Amino acid sequence: MTKIVRLSSGEEIICTVESGESSVTLHEPAVIIPVGQGEIGLAPWLMYANTKQGVTIDNKFVVFVVDPEDEFRTNYEQGFVPRMKGIVTPEKKLVMPSLKLAD
């Protein structure tokens, strides 16, 4: 399940989370970075380390875990989750029939 995890270091990580008794394991982690006025970006977290098995962190270093907004989650999954790469989810659009006034 994709979540945003805030660590006591201040980093906010979007990832798939596996919860344990006293720790969490972060899979496919990406750090959330402010890149401009009102804009954010994603970058691989610990890109210099082998994180294929996940990164396990003691719960005492986790400040909170929240659900991401749907569009943000989709963008993350398309770019960072191997099983989701290349899958494009169509935008949800409301289709309204054209209306004509009767005489």
N, C-alpha and C positions, 0 to 999 in steps of 0.2 A: 504494500500500500504506500503510495507516494505521500510524503509528509515534508513539512519544513521544520527543521530542528535548530533551535538557538542554543549555542553552547555558552558556557560561562566565560569563554574568551571573547564573546561578542560576535563570533562568526554565525551566520545563518546559512544552513545547508539544506538544499532540497535533495531528497533521496528516497529510496524505498527503505523502510525501517522494519527491522526484526527486533521485537522486544524480548528481553530476557528478564530473569528475576532481579538482577542488580546492575544490568547493563543494557545498552541498545547496540545493535549492529547496523551500520549504515552501508547500504549497497548503492552503487552507481552515484556517489556523492558529487554534487556540484555546489560551489559556493555562490551565493547571491551577492552581486557587487553593484553599488550605485555607479552609473556611468554618465549621468548627466542630469539636468534638471528634470525631476520626475520620471527618470528612466532607470531601469536596472538591467543588468546583464548576468550571464552565467558563465562560470569557468570551471574546469575540472578541479576538484578539491584534492590536494595531495597528488598532483599530476606526476610527481617524481617518485611515487611509491606504487607498488603493486597492490591494488585494492580489489582485485578480482574476487577475493573471498570476503570482502567487506571490511569495515573498520569498526572494531568494537570499542565502545566508550562507556566508562562507568557512569551510572545514573547521576552521581553527584556533580558531574560536569554538564548535565543537560538542564537548561533553564526552562524551556517549554517545547512542546511539540504541537503543531497545528496543521490543519488541512490547507493546501494551497488553493487559490482560485482556479476554476476549471481551465481557463485559457492558459494560465501560467503553467499549470500541471501538464497540459498537452504539449506546450512548447518544450518543456524540460524532457518529457518522455520521448519526443521525436528526435531530440538532439543528443540525449545522454544514455538512454536505456537501450542496450543492444537489441533486445527482442522487439522494441517498438520503432527502431530507426526505419525511416522510409514509409511508415504508415501515416497517412494524412487523414485526419478526421475532418469531414466536411463541416463548415460553419452551419450553425443552426439558423435557419431563416424562416420567417413567418410568411407564408404565401397567402395573399388575400385575393379573392376573386374580384374582378372588376365589377363595379356596381353601376347600374344605369337607372336614372330617374324615370318613372312612368309618367306619361302625359295625362 
